Amino acid sequence: MKSINTLYIIDDDPIFVFTTKKMFDKEKICQNILVFPNGEDAINHLTPLIDANNEEELPELILLDLNMPIMDGWQFLDEFVKHKTKKKIIIFIVSSSIDPNDIQKANEYQNVSNYIIKPITREKIKHIASEITALVN
């Protein structure tokens, strides 16, 4: 299984963040995990990296929650697609929403690879890892 360098977790739920980090560490899927409690903090961090063409520091994977304060996942995606980067950044929406409209809307974003319903489990982490391997290679 291919390891990635950087993962961004964009989620305001500290329990989700804690358990996800622990599971990713245990599976040894990535080396660096950066956490952002809302989409605005994440886009403010990403934009200068993209503008400077600093691909080394860009994540290979983003786990994105939909329901967050300040800037939610949809608003983050709308901002993110405005920025062009040569590096492929894989986005998985990880949400507690089971609304079919959310799942359908997620499929409309080219950058979104999958929609995973919380809670996160070890099996879901392994599924993410196998998809990353397929998408990165």
N, C-alpha and C positions, 0 to 999 in steps of 0.2 A: 504494500500500500504506500502510495506516494505521500510524503510529508510536505506541508506547505510552510512558508515562512511566517506570514502574518494573517491573523484573523481579527476582524472587528466584530464585536458584539454591540449592537445598538438596541438597548433595551433598558427600561427604567425599573425593572423588577429585580431587586438585589438577590432574591432566592434563585431565580432563573439564571442570573449571571454567575452566581457562585457555583451552582451545580453544573452548569454548562462548562465553565472553566475547568472544574475538577475532572469532568468526563473527557474533555479534549486532552488534558494533561495525561490522564491515565492511558488513553489510546495513542498518545504520542503522535498526534496528527499535525500539530503546528508548533512552531517555536515561540512565537510572540502573540499575545492576545491583548488587544486594546479594547477598552470598554467605554462606551458613550451612553449617557442616560437619556439622550434625545437626539433626534435627527439633526437639529441645528448644530449641536456640538460636533457631531460627526462630519457634517458637510463643511463646517468651518475648519476642521482639521484636514479634510481631504482636498479641498480646493487649492490651497497653495502647493500641495504635493503634485497635483495634476498639472497646474499651471507651470510649475518648474520642471515638468516632465521627469519627476523623481520616482521612477518606476520601482526602484529598490525598496522604497518605504511604503508603497501602496500595498494594500492587502490583496491576497488572492481570493479571499472569502469574506463575505459579510453575512452575518446572521441579523436579520432586521425584524424588529417587532413593529406592529402596526399602530397600536394604541399607546401613545406616549404624550407627555405634556410638551409644550413649546412648539415642537415640530414633530408631527407623527410620521409613520413609515411612508405613507403615500406622498406627503409633502417632501420627504427626503428623496424618494425615487424621482419625483418631478424635477428636483434640483440636480440630482445626480446625473440624469440623462442629458442635461445641458452641457456637461463636461465630457470632452472626448479624451480618451486615453488609449494608447496602443496596448497596454497590458490588459489581459482579460481578467475582469473581476467578477467572480461568481457570487450571486446574491440568492440566499435562501430566506424567504419570509418564514419566521417562526412566530406564530400567533395563537392566541386562545380562541380566536374567531373561527367558527365553523360555518359562517355565512357563505353560501354558494356564490353570492355576488362578489365577496372579497376574493375568493379563490379564482373566479373568472377574471376579475380586474387584474389580479397578480399575473395571470397568463398573458395579459396584453402588454406587459413590459418585457422587452427583449432581454434585458439584463437579469431578470428573475428566472432562476433555474428550477426552483421548486417551492412548494408551499407546505410547510410542516406545522401540524397542529400540536400545541403544547398539551401536556408536559413533554419535555425533552427526555428521551430514554437512551440507554446505551445502544439499543438497536437502531434508533434514529441517528445517533452519532455515527455509527458504523455505516449506515446508509448514505449519510452525507459524505463520509470519507470515500466510499466507493464511487459516488457520483463525481466528486472532485477529481479523483484519479482518472475517470473516463473523460471529463471535460478538459483537464489540463493537458493530457497526452494527445 
